[in-house]
Amino acid sequence: MRYYRPELDVRRFGAPRTGGSDRGRFEQGDFGMPATVRMRIWLVIGLTGVLAGLGTWSPGVLTAAESTSAASDWRSLVRKFAQEHFKNPAWGYSHCVRDYQLARALAAADHVTLDDDILYAAAYLHDMAAFEPWEKSGVDHADQAAAIVDTVLQNTGFPMKKIDAVRGAIRTHMYDRNPVGPEALYLHDADALDWLGAIGVARILALVDPHGGDPTGPAVIPMLESNLAQVPARVLSPAGKARVPERKAQVETFLRQLREQTDNLRTL
């Protein structure tokens, strides 16, 4: 569609002033034209530059820069979705952020290149089936999330040709499962390491009911002990294994000191 621009209509400029030499008018700096005409000429020059920059733009067609921006918008949508819906102190939004960041750090330490689209989508959505309305009774949350993750990603700009890799990474993110592919491996290890260390302790203790219901303080301690016994051996990547001793020691120290300070948990 062409838009009428009055400032580009030469019919509105009026007739040029006659008399005098071109050189004289050039030396005057205005070619002898009225101020309003000079202003319109400068406007035309400016608009010409803008139009040249637009090139062959037409409605509904994105430039390369706009396409890049549109393609990255899906991340904002997924992040906001997770932030709004995943409310839990142990496996909520902040856990998603940590998994994503740690997975990237581990892969970088191992000099492994990841597909960040796959990792980002899987990291932020891997626990979605632990929340209503996406959870399904009798189905492990990892399997359910893998099955329905496309319902969140479709129509967001996410490259859906990668959806099967996202499903795979989500399906095997738990420490007792066997990941296939680099994105799945590093998400798996990041998720496992998040059950260890000070953050692992904090996550478990955050589950305690402050009103005295289930789980109680003493009841969550076996969860920590179980993680300590089972998780370390299931961290599989070289960079992940390198982080295990420190995090394992942090949990061991916490449990030992807790028992010392609570009469072996009797006063917890």
Sequence and secondary structure as in RCSB ss.txt:
>XXXX:A:sequence
MRYYRPELDVRRFGAPRTGGSDRGRFEQGDFGMPATVRMRIWLVIGLTGVLAGLGTWSPGVLTAAESTSAASDWR
SLVRKFAQEHFKNPAWGYSHCVRDYQLARALAAADHVTLDDDILYAAAYLHDMAAFEPWEKSGVDHADQAAAIVD
TVLQNTGFPMKKIDAVRGAIRTHMYDRNPVGPEALYLHDADALDWLGAIGVARILALVDPHGGDPTGPAVIPMLE
SNLAQVPARVLSPAGKARVPERKAQVETFLRQLREQTDNLRTL
>XXXX:A:secstr
     GGG GGGS      S HHHHHHHTSTT  HHHHHHHHHHHHHHHHHHHHTT  TT   HHHHHHHHHHHH
HHHHHHHHHH   TTTSHHHHHHHHHHHHHHHHHTT    HHHHHHHHHHTTGGGSTTT  TTS HHHHHHHHTH
HHHTTTT  GGGHHHHHHHHHT STTS   SHHHHHHHHHHHHTTSHHHHHHHHHTTS TTS SS HHHHHHHHH
HHHHHSGGG  SHHHHHHHHHHHHHHHHHHHHHHHHTTTTTT 
